[in-house]
Amino acid sequence: MKFLVLKLMKKISAVILCFFIAALMTVVFMGGCKNRENEVKKAAESEKTIGVFIPGVLAGSAIYEMVANGVLKAAEDFAASKGGAVPKVTVIEGGFNQAGWEDQVTTLAASQSYDLIVSSNPSLPEIVSRVSAKFPSQKFLLFDGELSGNLNVYTIRYNQREQSYMAGYIAALVSIEAEGGAGSSGSTSGSASVGTSGGVRRLGLVAAQEYPVMNNIILPGFTEGAQAADPAFTVDFRLVGNWFDAAKAAELAAAMIRSGVKVIMPIAGGAGHGVIQAAAEAGAKVVWFDINGYAIRPGTVIGSSVLRQDKAAYEKTMLYLNGNLPFGKAEIAGTADGFVDFVENDPHYIASVSEEIRGKQAALVARIRSGELKLD
């Protein structure tokens, strides 16, 4: 009997041992699978590739530099937060020949080398709409343009009516002061005010070319902002024909100045530097657009209405890398969102613009930031 009990206990011990070994192997196996799953997930995250298509060249194009830098910083910060490899970012320059941009974007999509293609230009949504139809699995992130309803495309367009309105207002105030102050209403209401000059006043806008945003938003917004200071203002609008001919832009600006224009806003890429040169030589002033331009020519550049495109590129790229970018959505962002602004704290601005004008401009900007003055 004792022998049978001992034999039974050995059998029970053996069964328990087998169960223990099996359980241990299950834990090890499941842990290995989980670790493998995490490794695969991390590898997938680190293998993400982003192509940044520049419709032009980076050198001298600060607005495009902001896009590239924002994407690169997002990739680095994403990798640091995950402890993995930095997603690969490749910057591709498209050059100034706009007719060739669609072929280049098509080539990038056809290569299947990029999980996401990023770009910035009002003309890109139309191009991408056609390219996306050919390559429906390609994802796009576009700044400074609008395309809604395409589930592979996210766009963010800036409220450039706000941006150009702020530029027009400061330009008009400085122009009035240069004329001796006659006719300045000091209005910041956005509604027409009665000037006392009795004549027509003019600002200048030198653009690289015509396009819908320029014709329908920027030019009217610039005019509206000027007329908020004095409804007698009109805008002398002239075209360079490209984004790089500084000599042609200087000729156009000089002609404006000879006709009595005191302040000019260039939106002409590299050609805009010709406007600054002409203004500096003639004692006229310039309002810069998209980036902080005060340091380009202190004393000549008296206003900068800017796009925070580096901030937008960083935030939207981080959303994509974390799997949260809402493709199919077309967002419009403005001053209240922190993506459009007027630079008021630059020492060159403070030194070259009178305290009275800076006070009026600050009041206007504050009303736009708060939403009190709505410019949709």
KERO-481382 format. One record per residue (C-alpha): x, y, z; residue in three letters. Coordinates in steps of 0.2 Angstrom, whole numbers, padded with zeros to 4 digits, always signed. Example, Ala and Ser with C-alpha at 12.3 -4.5 7.8 and 13.67 -1.06 7.14 Angstrom:
2
+0062-0022+0039ALA+0068-0005+0036SER
END
This chain:
376
+0000+0000+0000MET+0014+0012+0004LYS+0022+0008-0012PHE+0006+0012-0022LEU+0005+0029-0013VAL+0023+0034-0017LEU+0020+0029-0035LYS+0004+0039-0036LEU+0013+0054-0028MET+0027+0053-0041LYS+0014+0053-0055LYS+0005+0068-0048ILE+0022+0077-0046SER+0026+0073-0064ALA+0010+0079-0070VAL+0012+0096-0060ILE+0029+0098-0067LEU+0023+0095-0085CYS+0009+0108-0082PHE+0022+0120-0075PHE+0034+0118-0090ILE+0019+0120-0102ALA+0014+0136-0093ALA+0031+0143-0093LEU+0033+0139-0111MET+0017+0148-0115THR+0022+0164-0105VAL+0039+0164-0114VAL+0031+0161-0131PHE+0017+0175-0128MET+0031+0187-0122GLY+0041+0183-0137GLY+0026+0186-0148CYS+0022+0203-0139LYS+0040+0208-0141ASN+0040+0204-0159ARG+0024+0213-0161GLU+0032+0228-0153ASN+0047+0227-0164GLU+0037+0226-0180VAL+0027+0241-0174LYS+0043+0251-0170LYS+0050+0246-0187ALA+0035+0251-0196ALA+0036+0268-0187GLU+0054+0270-0191SER+0052+0265-0209GLU+0040+0279-0213LYS+0046+0290-0227THR+0041+0308-0231ILE+0045+0317-0247GLY+0044+0336-0246VAL+0041+0344-0264PHE+0047+0362-0265ILE+0038+0371-0280PRO+0053+0381-0283GLY+0070+0381-0274VAL+0074+0382-0256LEU+0087+0395-0257ALA+0079+0412-0255GLY+0062+0405-0252SER+0059+0407-0233ALA+0041+0401-0234ILE+0047+0384-0241TYR+0062+0383-0229GLU+0049+0384-0215MET+0040+0369-0223VAL+0056+0359-0224ALA+0062+0363-0207ASN+0045+0360-0199GLY+0044+0343-0206VAL+0062+0338-0202LEU+0060+0344-0184LYS+0044+0334-0182ALA+0053+0318-0188ALA+0067+0321-0176GLU+0055+0324-0161ASP+0044+0310-0166PHE+0059+0298-0166ALA+0065+0305-0149ALA+0048+0302-0141SER+0047+0284-0148LYS+0065+0280-0145GLY+0066+0273-0163GLY+0075+0278-0179ALA+0071+0295-0187VAL+0058+0294-0201PRO+0067+0298-0218LYS+0063+0315-0225VAL+0069+0319-0243THR+0067+0337-0250VAL+0064+0338-0268ILE+0066+0355-0277GLU+0054+0357-0292GLY+0061+0373-0299GLY+0053+0388-0306PHE+0044+0380-0321ASN+0027+0378-0315GLN+0022+0368-0330ALA+0033+0354-0325GLY+0027+0352-0307TRP+0013+0340-0311GLU+0025+0328-0320ASP+0037+0329-0305GLN+0023+0325-0292VAL+0017+0311-0303THR+0035+0304-0303THR+0036+0305-0284LEU+0019+0296-0282ALA+0023+0283-0295ALA+0040+0279-0287SER+0030+0273-0271GLN+0045+0279-0261SER+0036+0290-0249TYR+0022+0286-0237ASP+0018+0305-0237LEU+0021+0319-0250ILE+0021+0336-0242VAL+0021+0352-0252SER+0015+0370-0251SER+0008+0381-0265ASN-0010+0387-0270PRO-0008+0378-0286SER-0004+0361-0278LEU-0022+0355-0273PRO-0027+0355-0292GLU-0011+0346-0297ILE-0013+0333-0283VAL-0031+0330-0286SER-0026+0323-0303ARG-0011+0314-0297VAL-0021+0306-0283SER-0034+0299-0295ALA-0019+0289-0303LYS-0011+0284-0287PHE-0025+0281-0274PRO-0014+0274-0261SER-0003+0290-0260GLN-0005+0301-0245LYS-0003+0320-0247PHE-0001+0335-0234LEU-0003+0352-0243LEU+0000+0369-0235PHE-0007+0386-0242ASP-0020+0377-0253GLY-0037+0369-0251GLU-0044+0353-0257LEU-0058+0344-0247SER-0066+0327-0249GLY-0051+0318-0255ASN-0048+0304-0242LEU-0029+0304-0246ASN-0026+0322-0245VAL-0026+0334-0230TYR-0025+0353-0234THR-0023+0368-0223ILE-0026+0386-0230ARG-0022+0402-0221TYR-0034+0416-0219ASN-0024+0428-0230GLN-0038+0441-0230ARG-0033+0444-0212GLU-0015+0444-0217GLN-0016+0456-0231SER-0029+0467-0222TYR-0016+0470-0208MET-0003+0473-0221ALA-0014+0486-0230GLY-0018+0495-0214TYR+0000+0498-0208ILE+0005+0503-0226ALA-0009+0516-0227ALA-0005+0523-0210LEU+0014+0525-0214VAL+0009+0532-0231SER-0003+0545-0223ILE+0011+0550-0211GLU+0024+0552-0225ALA+0011+0564-0234GLU+0010+0574-0218GLY-0004+0566-0209GLY-0019+0574-0219ALA-0034+0563-0221GLY-0029+0550-0207SER-0045+0544-0198SER-0036+0532-0187GLY-0050+0520-0189SER-0048+0502-0184THR-0066+0497-0186SER-0064+0490-0203GLY-0078+0501-0209SER-0076+0515-0222ALA-0071+0531-0214SER-0071+0549-0222VAL-0054+0555-0226GLY-0050+0574-0227THR-0037+0573-0242SER-0051+0575-0255GLY-0041+0565-0267GLY-0035+0548-0272VAL-0021+0539-0262ARG-0012+0525-0268ARG-0002+0510-0262LEU+0008+0498-0273GLY+0007+0479-0274LEU+0020+0470-0285VAL+0016+0452-0288ALA+0025+0438-0297ALA+0009+0433-0306GLN-0009+0432-0305GLU-0018+0417-0297TYR-0035+0415-0288PRO-0029+0418-0270VAL-0020+0434-0276MET-0034+0441-0286ASN-0048+0436-0275ASN-0041+0437-0257ILE-0024+0446-0256ILE-0027+0461-0267LEU-0044+0464-0260PRO-0039+0461-0242GLY-0024+0473-0244PHE-0036+0486-0252THR-0049+0484-0238GLU-0035+0486-0224GLY-0029+0502-0233ALA-0047+0509-0234GLN-0050+0506-0216ALA-0037+0519-0213ALA-0044+0530-0227ASP-0057+0526-0240PRO-0047+0536-0252ALA-0034+0523-0255PHE-0033+0512-0270THR-0019+0500-0275VAL-0008+0501-0290ASP-0006+0482-0294PHE+0008+0476-0306ARG+0015+0460-0311LEU+0033+0454-0313VAL+0029+0438-0323GLY+0039+0427-0313ASN+0046+0424-0295TRP+0064+0428-0298PHE+0067+0444-0309ASP+0072+0457-0296ALA+0077+0469-0310ALA+0060+0469-0317LYS+0052+0471-0300ALA+0064+0486-0296ALA+0058+0494-0312GLU+0040+0492-0308LEU+0042+0498-0290ALA+0052+0514-0296ALA+0038+0518-0308ALA+0025+0517-0294MET+0036+0528-0283ILE+0038+0541-0297ARG+0019+0541-0298SER+0017+0546-0279GLY+0016+0529-0271VAL+0024+0529-0254LYS+0023+0511-0248VAL+0023+0495-0258ILE+0020+0477-0254MET+0029+0464-0264PRO+0023+0446-0266ILE+0036+0440-0279ALA+0048+0428-0271GLY+0066+0432-0274GLY+0060+0446-0286ALA+0054+0456-0271GLY+0071+0461-0266HIS+0071+0472-0281GLY+0056+0481-0274VAL+0066+0484-0258ILE+0081+0491-0267GLN+0071+0503-0277ALA+0061+0509-0262ALA+0077+0511-0252ALA+0085+0522-0266GLU+0070+0533-0267ALA+0065+0534-0248GLY+0049+0524-0250ALA+0044+0510-0238LYS+0040+0492-0240VAL+0028+0480-0231VAL+0034+0462-0231TRP+0023+0447-0233PHE+0023+0429-0226ASP+0039+0431-0216ILE+0048+0443-0204ASN+0057+0455-0216GLY+0062+0469-0205TYR+0080+0464-0205ALA+0081+0463-0224ILE+0082+0482-0225ARG+0079+0490-0208PRO+0070+0507-0209GLY+0064+0502-0227THR+0053+0487-0221VAL+0040+0495-0210ILE+0028+0480-0208GLY+0028+0461-0209SER+0012+0451-0209SER+0017+0433-0208VAL+0012+0415-0210LEU+0019+0403-0196ARG+0021+0389-0209GLN+0035+0381-0199ASP+0023+0379-0184LYS+0010+0372-0196ALA+0022+0360-0205ALA+0028+0354-0188TYR+0011+0351-0180GLU+0003+0343-0195LYS+0018+0331-0198THR+0017+0326-0180MET-0001+0322-0182LEU+0003+0311-0197TYR+0017+0302-0189LEU+0006+0298-0174ASN-0008+0292-0185GLY-0020+0306-0181ASN-0020+0317-0197LEU-0038+0319-0203PRO-0036+0315-0222PHE-0050+0322-0232GLY-0051+0338-0222LYS-0048+0355-0228ALA-0044+0366-0214GLU-0043+0386-0214ILE-0032+0393-0200ALA-0030+0411-0196GLY-0024+0424-0183THR-0034+0417-0169ALA-0026+0399-0172ASP-0008+0406-0172GLY-0004+0403-0190PHE-0006+0421-0196VAL+0001+0436-0187ASP+0008+0453-0188PHE+0026+0455-0181VAL+0025+0469-0168GLU+0040+0465-0156ASN+0054+0467-0169ASP+0066+0480-0163PRO+0068+0486-0181HIS+0049+0489-0182TYR+0049+0498-0166ILE+0064+0509-0171ALA+0057+0514-0188SER+0038+0516-0185VAL+0031+0530-0174SER+0023+0525-0158GLU+0006+0532-0164GLU+0006+0521-0179ILE+0011+0506-0169ARG-0003+0509-0157GLY-0016+0510-0170LYS-0009+0494-0178GLN-0008+0485-0162ALA-0027+0489-0159ALA-0032+0482-0175LEU-0022+0466-0174VAL-0029+0464-0156ALA-0046+0465-0163ARG-0043+0452-0176ILE-0034+0440-0164ARG-0049+0441-0152SER-0062+0438-0166GLY-0070+0455-0163GLU-0066+0460-0181LEU-0070+0445-0191LYS-0062+0444-0209LEU-0068+0427-0216ASP
END
